[in-house]
Amino acid sequence: MSKVINLTEPKWLLAILYLPVSAGIWLQRSLIPAPLGAFTRDMVVIALLATGFVCLVQLLCTPPIKAIQFQLACKRNGIKNCSNEYPRLRFICLDKYRLHGVIYEIENKGITVSELEGKVEQLNTALNVRIDRIELCNKSTRTRLYATPRKYVRPTVITLNNELFVKEFCKLPNLLCVGKTGSGKSYALTVLLGIYAKYIPGLNITICDYKKSSFAHFEDTPNFYGYENVPDGIRAFYQEFSERLEANNENRNKQIRVLLIDEYGALISAQDKKNAEELKTMVANMLFMGRSLGIRVLIGVQRADAEHFKAGARDQFRAILALGDLSKEQKQMLFTDYKDKMDRHSNGIGEGYLLVDGRGIERVKIAPIKDIETHNDMIRQAMNR
């Protein structure tokens, strides 16, 4: 869907003004002195009008302020090639396939797509947009940034059919989900497990549900552990982690194994000191070293207090999903660099923020599961492997 052009915008008013002015100059050209003849005079007028038209087109395609903003963003964030050349903004146009979408085409000066992706958050801030995709044009010297102006950004809907989210999520080794009771935290974890089960072949899932409530319907599977059995479930999963660490078998590591621990904070708080330290150590080791071994950890907590994790372990989460309304303390703790960008209005059930390393923060909303039975069957199959 293309965006309707607003003719009241200054740049389009300038274009509309150009037409009658240029027509008036042409009709009144006889008033201009013609010492070298009428033909020469007419050619000069045509050349001037054509030059004005070219300048106008360039102004509309690449507004000077935007070009300067882009150049400054590149300089401030070190986006340059080995010859210290910075990318140049060629033009900005509307994306006819996305409502409110815009396309920035740049002369990339040899800077790769992956290098630009590493600077997405800085470019988002400088240009006041959300960059959704970066791709190389047919001409390898040009790159396109597909973006949405901040004022039009809506929450990203997390669903099994959101291909962009699914692609990114399936690459993440660890995720921390934070939310008070009633925020939709456990429901979100169910959606995420469904994405894993649907899109990662041969996946094996272990669920440790300390309150034995949100995931109790999986109790009939061998990889479900509830309440008092949760520590045993973590130990069993950790045994697989330890064996993989020792064997370093590439084929074995290709089978992704996911451990979900829901109500992790309540679990740790309920243990005596010895058991609590044992569990925290096992979780920390898997967070630090699990990625290359095909081990992934999802943890659901109401509060991500530092006392529930070993030193540095909490920093190993590549993604943090926070649902509902967070306290100032939690925002400071989990979203230090982004807390000022988080809206102050209340989040509904299943609404919140997702912070992913290298991509920054964005508002998200968990979509309802259309067929919960089929969804749960996919998870159950992964738990039975």
C-alpha positions in Angstrom: 0.0 0.0 0.0 1.4 3.4 -1.0 1.4 6.5 1.2 -0.9 9.4 0.1 1.2 12.4 -0.7 0.4 15.4 1.5 0.4 18.4 -0.8 0.5 20.8 2.2 4.0 19.7 3.1 6.5 22.5 2.5 8.5 20.5 -0.1 5.4 19.8 -2.2 4.2 23.5 -1.9 7.6 24.4 -3.3 7.1 22.0 -6.3 3.6 23.5 -6.9 5.0 27.0 -6.7 7.7 26.2 -9.3 5.2 25.3 -12.0 3.3 28.7 -12.3 6.6 30.6 -11.8 8.4 28.8 -14.6 5.3 29.1 -16.8 5.2 32.9 -16.1 8.9 33.3 -16.9 8.4 31.5 -20.2 5.3 33.5 -21.3 7.0 36.8 -20.4 10.4 36.0 -21.9 9.8 38.6 -24.6 10.4 41.2 -21.8 14.0 39.9 -21.4 16.6 41.8 -23.4 17.9 39.7 -26.3 21.2 41.3 -27.6 22.2 38.0 -29.2 18.8 37.2 -30.7 15.5 35.8 -29.6 16.6 32.2 -30.2 19.6 32.5 -27.9 17.5 34.2 -25.3 14.9 31.3 -25.5 17.7 28.7 -25.1 19.1 30.5 -22.0 15.6 30.7 -20.5 15.0 27.0 -21.2 18.4 26.1 -19.7 17.7 28.1 -16.5 14.3 26.5 -16.1 15.7 23.0 -16.7 18.5 23.7 -14.1 15.8 24.9 -11.7 13.8 21.7 -12.3 16.8 19.5 -11.7 17.6 21.3 -8.5 14.0 21.0 -7.4 13.9 17.3 -8.1 17.1 16.8 -6.1 15.7 18.9 -3.3 12.6 16.8 -3.1 14.4 13.5 -3.3 17.2 14.4 -0.9 16.1 17.1 1.5 19.3 18.9 2.6 18.4 18.6 6.3 18.1 14.8 5.9 21.3 14.6 4.0 23.1 16.5 6.7 21.6 14.4 9.4 22.7 11.2 7.7 26.2 12.5 7.2 26.5 13.6 10.8 25.2 10.2 12.0 27.9 8.4 10.0 30.6 10.7 11.2 29.6 10.5 14.9 29.4 6.7 14.8 32.4 5.9 12.7 30.5 4.6 9.7 33.2 4.8 7.1 35.5 2.7 4.9 39.2 2.1 5.2 39.9 5.3 3.2 37.9 7.4 5.7 35.1 7.9 3.2 31.5 8.2 4.6 28.4 6.9 2.9 26.4 9.5 1.0 22.6 9.8 1.0 21.5 9.6 -2.7 17.7 10.0 -2.2 14.7 9.3 0.0 11.5 8.0 -1.5 8.2 6.5 -0.4 8.0 2.7 -0.1 4.9 1.9 -2.2 4.6 -1.6 -0.6 4.4 -0.4 3.0 2.1 2.1 4.6 4.2 5.1 5.8 7.4 3.3 4.8 10.4 5.2 3.4 13.5 4.1 1.5 16.9 5.6 2.0 19.3 4.9 -0.9 22.9 5.5 -0.2 26.3 5.4 -1.9 27.8 2.8 0.5 31.5 3.5 -0.3 32.3 -0.2 0.1 30.7 -0.5 3.6 28.9 -3.8 3.9 25.4 -4.5 4.9 26.5 -6.3 8.1 28.6 -3.2 9.1 25.5 -1.0 8.7 23.4 -3.5 10.6 25.8 -3.1 13.5 25.0 0.6 13.6 21.2 0.3 13.2 20.4 1.7 16.6 22.6 4.8 16.1 21.1 5.5 12.7 17.6 5.0 14.1 18.2 7.7 16.7 19.9 10.1 14.3 17.2 9.8 11.6 14.3 9.4 14.0 13.1 6.2 12.2 13.0 2.5 12.8 15.1 0.7 10.2 13.4 -2.5 9.3 15.6 -3.9 6.6 18.9 -3.2 4.9 19.8 -4.7 1.5 22.3 -4.2 -1.3 21.0 -2.8 -4.6 21.7 -4.4 -8.0 24.6 -1.9 -8.2 26.9 -3.1 -5.4 27.9 0.5 -4.7 24.5 1.3 -3.5 22.5 0.1 -0.4 18.9 0.7 0.6 17.6 1.2 4.1 13.9 0.4 4.5 12.6 2.4 7.4 9.5 3.7 9.2 9.3 7.2 10.7 9.1 7.0 14.5 5.7 8.7 14.5 4.2 5.8 12.5 5.9 3.0 14.4 3.5 0.5 15.9 4.3 -2.4 18.2 5.9 -5.4 16.5 3.4 -8.2 16.7 5.0 -11.4 18.0 3.3 -14.3 16.2 4.3 -17.6 14.5 3.6 -15.9 11.1 5.9 -12.8 11.6 8.7 -13.9 9.4 11.1 -11.1 10.4 10.7 -11.7 14.1 10.9 -15.5 13.7 14.1 -15.2 11.7 15.7 -13.1 14.4 14.3 -15.0 17.4 15.5 -18.4 16.2 19.1 -17.1 16.2 19.0 -16.0 19.8 20.7 -18.3 22.3 19.1 -16.9 25.5 16.1 -14.8 26.5 14.9 -13.3 29.7 11.1 -12.6 30.0 10.1 -10.3 32.8 6.6 -9.4 33.9 4.3 -9.2 36.9 1.4 -11.6 37.5 -1.2 -11.0 34.8 1.2 -9.3 32.3 1.0 -12.2 29.9 4.5 -13.4 30.6 3.7 -17.2 30.6 1.5 -16.8 27.5 4.4 -15.1 25.7 6.8 -17.9 26.6 4.2 -20.3 25.2 4.2 -18.4 21.9 8.0 -18.4 21.8 8.3 -22.1 22.5 5.8 -22.6 19.6 8.1 -20.6 17.3 11.0 -22.7 18.3 9.1 -26.0 17.8 7.7 -25.0 14.4 10.9 -23.5 12.8 13.8 -25.5 14.3 14.0 -29.1 13.0 14.7 -31.8 15.6 14.3 -29.3 18.5 14.1 -30.8 22.0 12.3 -28.8 24.8 12.5 -29.1 28.6 10.0 -27.1 30.7 10.5 -26.4 34.4 7.4 -24.7 35.7 8.0 -24.0 39.4 4.4 -22.9 40.1 3.1 -25.8 38.0 0.3 -23.8 36.6 0.8 -22.1 33.2 2.5 -25.2 31.7 0.8 -27.9 33.7 -1.0 -29.3 30.6 2.4 -30.6 29.5 2.7 -32.7 32.7 2.2 -35.9 30.7 5.5 -35.4 28.8 8.9 -36.8 30.0 10.6 -33.4 29.8 8.2 -31.5 32.1 9.2 -30.7 35.7 6.9 -29.0 38.1 7.3 -27.5 41.6 9.6 -29.6 43.8 10.8 -31.5 40.7 12.1 -28.4 39.0 15.7 -28.6 40.5 15.9 -32.2 39.2 14.8 -31.0 35.8 17.5 -28.4 35.7 20.1 -30.9 36.8 19.0 -33.4 34.1 19.3 -30.7 31.5 22.6 -29.5 32.9 23.9 -33.1 32.6 23.3 -32.9 28.8 25.1 -29.6 28.7 28.1 -31.1 30.6 28.3 -34.1 28.3 28.2 -31.8 25.2 30.9 -29.6 26.7 33.2 -32.6 27.4 32.5 -34.4 24.1 32.5 -31.4 21.8 30.7 -33.5 19.2 29.6 -31.2 16.3 26.8 -33.5 15.2 25.4 -33.8 18.7 25.6 -30.0 19.1 23.5 -29.5 16.0 20.4 -30.7 17.8 19.1 -27.6 19.6 17.9 -28.2 23.2 15.9 -25.5 24.9 15.4 -25.2 28.7 12.5 -23.0 29.9 12.4 -22.1 33.6 9.3 -20.2 34.5 9.0 -18.4 37.9 12.8 -18.6 38.3 12.9 -16.0 41.0 10.4 -17.8 43.1 12.3 -21.0 42.6 15.7 -19.6 43.8 14.0 -17.8 46.7 12.5 -21.1 47.9 15.8 -23.0 48.1 18.2 -23.2 50.9 21.5 -21.4 50.3 23.4 -24.5 49.1 20.7 -25.5 46.5 20.2 -21.9 45.4 23.9 -21.5 44.7 24.0 -24.8 42.8 21.1 -23.9 40.6 22.4 -20.4 40.0 25.8 -21.9 39.0 24.3 -24.3 36.6 22.2 -21.6 34.9 25.2 -19.3 34.7 27.4 -21.9 33.1 24.7 -22.6 30.5 24.2 -18.9 29.8 28.0 -18.4 29.4 28.9 -21.5 27.3 25.7 -23.0 25.9 25.4 -21.2 22.6 28.1 -23.2 20.7 26.8 -26.4 22.2 23.3 -26.0 20.9 22.0 -25.1 24.4 19.4 -22.3 24.7 17.9 -21.0 27.9 14.6 -19.1 28.4 13.8 -17.8 31.8 10.6 -16.2 33.1 10.7 -14.0 36.2 8.5 -11.4 37.8 11.6 -9.4 38.9 15.0 -9.9 37.4 16.9 -9.1 40.7 20.7 -9.5 40.6 20.6 -11.8 43.7 19.0 -14.5 41.6 21.9 -14.7 39.2 25.6 -15.3 39.5 27.8 -12.3 38.7 27.7 -11.4 35.0 25.2 -14.2 34.2 22.3 -11.8 33.7 24.3 -9.9 31.1 24.5 -13.0 28.9 20.8 -12.7 27.8 20.9 -11.6 24.2 17.3 -10.6 24.4 15.1 -9.2 27.2 11.3 -9.2 26.8 9.5 -7.1 29.4 5.7 -7.2 29.5 3.3 -5.0 31.4 4.4 -2.0 33.4 7.9 -2.1 34.8 9.0 -0.1 37.9 11.6 2.6 37.6 14.0 0.3 39.3 13.5 -2.5 36.8 13.8 -0.1 33.9 17.1 1.1 35.3 18.3 -2.4 35.9 17.4 -3.9 32.5 17.1 -1.0 30.1 19.7 1.4 31.4 20.5 3.0 28.0 16.9 2.9 26.8 14.7 3.8 29.7 14.1 7.3 28.5 12.7 5.9 25.2 10.1 3.7 26.9 6.7 5.3 26.7 5.1 6.3 30.0 1.6 5.1 29.0 0.4 1.8 30.5 1.0 -1.5 28.6 -1.9 -3.9 28.3 -1.7 -7.7 28.8 0.9 -9.0 26.4 2.3 -5.6 25.6 5.8 -4.4 26.4 9.3 -4.0 25.1 11.9 -6.3 23.5 15.6 -5.4 23.7 17.8 -7.4 21.4 21.6 -7.0 21.3 22.6 -5.1 18.2 19.1 -4.0 17.3 18.1 -1.8 20.2 14.6 -1.7 21.8 11.2 -1.8 20.3 7.6 -2.0 21.5 6.0 -5.4 21.0 2.6 -7.1 21.4 2.0 -10.8 21.8 -0.6 -12.0 19.3 -3.3 -14.4 20.4 -2.7 -18.0 19.4 -5.4 -18.9 16.8 -5.3 -22.7 17.4 -4.0 -23.4 20.9 -4.4 -27.2 20.5 -2.2 -27.4 17.4 0.2 -25.0 19.0 0.6 -27.1 22.2 0.9 -30.3 20.1 4.0 -28.8 18.4 5.5 -28.1 21.7 4.5 -31.5 23.1 6.2 -33.2 20.1 9.4 -31.3 20.8 9.2 -32.3 24.5 8.9 -36.0 23.6 12.0 -36.2 21.4 
